[in-house]
């Protein structure tokens, strides 16, 4: 029984002491598939603030609100144009 334990101990010791070689990492070169040009983005749109001294339905605040809605629509159209530009390049 002692011989079996000695033999197993030696086998375990030698198997643990064995040097394991780690292979070099493989580097893959990836080719560029698509090149995109930068599309023009929307400009900076400044939205005017309401006059807190006047009520919401005052002529001044109504004008500010309508101007802001028009500017918001222009910004949305510019954003959609930018998206269409990038989508056209992807096709």
N, C-alpha and C positions, 0 to 999 in steps of 0.2 A: 504494500500500500504506500509505503514511503517512497518507493521508486516512482510510482505513478504520480504522486504529488510533486516530486522533484522534477519529473519530466514535464508535467503541465506548467509548473512555475517557470521553467526554462523557456518553454515555447511561448508563454505569455510575455516574458521579459524580452525575448528576441523580437517578437512581433511588434511590441510597442517601441522598441529602440530603432526599428527600421526607418530610414530616412525616406520621407515621402516627397517626391518631386512635384512641384507645382508648375503646371505648364504656363508659358507666357501668354498673356491675354492677347486675343486676336483683335486687331484694329480693322474695322471695316471702313472703307472710303465710300462716302455717299455722294452721288452726283447731284448737282443742282437740277431740279426738275423744272421749276418755273421761276421766273424773275418778274417781280411786280414793280411797276413804277409807282411813285407816290401820287395819289390822286388829290386834287385840291379839296380841302376840307371847308366846312362852313366858316364864315367869318364870325367875328364877335358881335353878338347882338345885345345891345343894352336895353333892358326893359325899364321903363319909367315907373316911379313909385307913385302911389296914390297920395293925394293930399289929405292928411289926417284931420285937418281943420274943417274939411267939408264932408258932407254926407256922400254915400256911395253913388247916389243917383244925380249928383250935381253935374252940370255940363263939363266941367274940367275933368272930373274923375271918369266920366263916361268916355270922354275923348282919350284919356290915358289908357283905359281898358281896351278900347277898340284898336288903338295904335299897337298895344302889346299883343293883341290877337293877330294883327297883320304881321308883326315882326316874328311871332312864333310860327306862323304859317311859312314865312320865308325861310326860317331856320330849318323847319321840317323838310322843305323842298330841297334845300342845300344838302342836308344829311342824306336824303334819298338819292340825290345825284352822285354823291360820293360812294354810296353803296353800289349804285349801278355801274360806276366806273370800275370798281374792284371786281364786280361780278363779270363784267365784259372781259377783263384781263384773265379771269379764271377759265374762260371757255376755250 
